[in-house]
Amino acid sequence: MAKIRVIATLVASMLFCLVLLVGCSDSDTEGGVVRTADATSPTLTINPLDPSGTTWEYSEGKWEASDNTPTFDGKAVSNTVAGNHITSVEYRIDGGGWMSAQAVGNDGFTENTEHYHFSIATTLSTGAHRLEAQATDAEGMRTEESEYATIDFVVVAP
Ligand SMILES: [Ca+2]
């Protein structure tokens, strides 16, 4: 009877260890490298872009564009977790639909830090407008609404 009890205890211990092992294994393991899940949203900046040197003017505390399809650029940053790169940057004008920005460079959005640019795809009316931009990373995290890159500007002439 004592022998059976010892064996039963051993089997129970082994099962307990097995449960621990299975329960504690990390499903985020990729190629033997344990990846820490990243819970931070990407952040980004936005600026008026003026390659011709004539579109934008900063006047009395606000940006003025003498172009109704003005151009912007900026920098999007995901984080330091390898592989969790920026996958897209989108912008919207006056709370409208989101539109895609382009990555600077030939290989698209592939890095944790990406510079981007775009020209407004719709023709803007003269007057005040608000532009917002957001970024998405490889884990599907988007910029928090409170962290959108925002720029207020005025179109002064088409
Ligand atoms: Ca790239």
Residues whose N, C-alpha, C, O or C-beta is under 5 A from the ligand:
A	BS01	CA	V104 G105 D107 G108 F109 T110 E111
